[in-house]
């Protein structure tokens, strides 16, 4: 497995093995990486909901997912900005939609300039072969007193590309464990919060039956 350099990235784009929408600009090209820009969609965690019983605080239980999305969506337009309050956590999306071919995977890293502003971009995420869609990124303002302003379009993270020793079929690329990919071909406007895992896996984990899970679903 090897990391693509700038000239190799350009060649992959020209051949269609890598694609970005909108297209990259010269500011984004690094010696062996591509900077991705901040998109217009921001998701804020909801803290309460109005139910038939009244105003109730929301408790997030990943293994017992609630109906509906637990995030409020804010979509900006060109020229607007987004201020992240001290200690606030938000989920953002990339401006670019990324598409990978069957012999390339990627790893996502934060830009250090983002971290130096007091923002924690909590990721070193793998982008799977054949992925197509916008990328979702958690961001937290780690300061106690400063409100930090974000502008859609600013460069916020870097993506590096690694070639695989063998190509992977589309069917195999979409299978993550025993389920299909949960985030493949996600567009802005779709849910970018966490998606639940396979029901039977979640049930066995909730019930503490890990040994049973291992016996019932061996790697074959």
N, C-alpha and C positions, 0 to 999 in steps of 0.2 A: 504494500500500500504506500503510495507516495502523494505528496501535497502538490497541487498544481501551482505553477508560477503565473505571473501576470500574462505573459505571452501565451501560455497554455490555456489560461482561462478565456482569453480573447478568441483563441482557436476553437475552443469548445462552444463558445457562444455563436461563432460564425457557422459552425457545423450543425447547430441545433441541439447539441448534447446538454447545453445549459441555456436557460431562457429566463429573462427578467421582464416584468411588465409593471410599470413603465420601464423603458430601456435605461440601462446604467448611463451615468455621465462620467466625465474624466476625473472628477473629484473623488469618485468612489473606488477607483482602481488602485490597489495597493500592490507591493511587490509579490506577495503570495496570498492575497485575500481580497475580499470585496467588502466595502462598507455598505451597510443597509440604512435606509432613511426611515425616520419615524413617520407612521401613518396618521390618519385623521380620527381613528376610533379609539376611545378610552373607555375602560370598564371599571366602575367603582363598586366595591363590595357593599351589598345592602346589609343593614344592621337590624332591621325590623320589618314586619309585614302586618297588614291589617287583616285579621281573620274573623271568623264568626264569633270567636271568643274575645276579640279586642285586639289591641296592639301587642304583638308578641315579638320578643327578641328572636333573631334567627341563630340557631345553632347548626353549624356545618358538620354533618356526619357523612363522610364520603361513602361509607358502606351502606348507608340508608339514605340515598339521594331523595331530596324533596322535589315536588312538582314545580316546574318553572325555573327560570334562571335566577341565580342569587346575586346578579350584578346589574347595576344600572348602566345603560349605554349612553355615552355622550359622543356625538359625531360632530366634529368641527368642519368649518369650511376654510378655504384659502384666506390667509391673512389673520386668522384667529390663533390664539395660543391657549395652553392649558397649564394652570398652576397647581403643583403638587404640594399639599400642605405638610407641615412638619409631622413626621411619623406616618404619613398616609401611604397606603398601598394601592396601586392601580395596575391594571393589565392593559398593555398597549399592543398594537399590531404594526407590522412593517408596511411601509408605503408600497414596496415591491412585492409582487407575487412571484415566487421562485418555482422553477421547474427543473428537476434533475433527470438525467438519463438512467439507463440500466447498469451503468458501470461506475457511477459516481455517488458518494455519500458526502455529507458536510458536517462540520462542527461549528456551532455558533458561540461567539465570545463577546463580552461587553467591550466597548471602547473605554480606555482608561480616562479619557477626558470626561466621560459621563460619571465615572466613579469619583473623580476629583471634585465634582460639584456637590458631592454628598448624596448622590443617588446610587442605590444598590441595584444593579441589574443582575438578578440571581439566576444566572444560567451559564452552563457550558453544555449546551444541548446538542444532541445528535439529530440531524435531519436525514431521514432515511432515503435510500435509493428510490428513484422514481417519484419522489414527493412532488406535489404540485399544489401551491396555495400560498396564502399569506402566512407569516410566522407570528406567533403570539409570545409576548415577553412580559414577565412580571417586573415591576419597578417599585421601589420604595424610597421615600425621602428619609434618610437616616439622621437628618439634623433635628434638633429639638426646637429651634427658633426660626429657621429660614424657610420661607416659601420659595420653591424652585420652579421657574417658568420653563416650559417645554414648547418648542415650536415644531409643528408638523413639517417634515422635510429635512430636519437636521439629522446628521449622521449619528447613529446611536450604538450600533453593534457591528461586528465583523464576522464574516463567514469564510471559512476555508474549505477547500474541496479536496477530497482524497479519492483516488482511483482504486477500484476493487481488483482483486486478482482474477475474479470471474464475474461475468454478467449475471444478473438476477432477473427472472421472468417477472412480469407484472403481477401474476397471481401470487407468486412467492413474496414479492415485495410488499403486497397488501396484507399479508398474514403476520400479525404480531402476536406471538404465542399461539393461542387457539382462536383469536378473534381478528377481524379485519381492522385495519388502521382506523383510529377514531378521528384523525385530524387531516386526512388526505383530502386535497382539493377544497380546503376551507377558504371561503371568500369573506371579505369585510361585510358585516351585516349578519353573518351567521354567529352562532354561539362559539365563543372562544374560551369559555370557562372549562373546568375539568369535566371530562366525559366519563361516565361509569364504565367499569370493566365488565367482563362477562358475568351474567347473573349467578351462575352456579359457583363461580370462583368467589364472588362476593359473599354468597350465603355461607359457604364453608369457612371463610375467614371470620365472618361475624360469629359463627358458632364455635370457633376455636378448633375446628377439625382439620388442622394443617396436615397431620399424618394421613388422614383419609384423602385429602386433596392430592398429596404426593403419590399415593398408591393408585388413585383412579386416573391420573393424568401424567403418566411417565413420558419422557422424551423417547420417541421411537425412531 
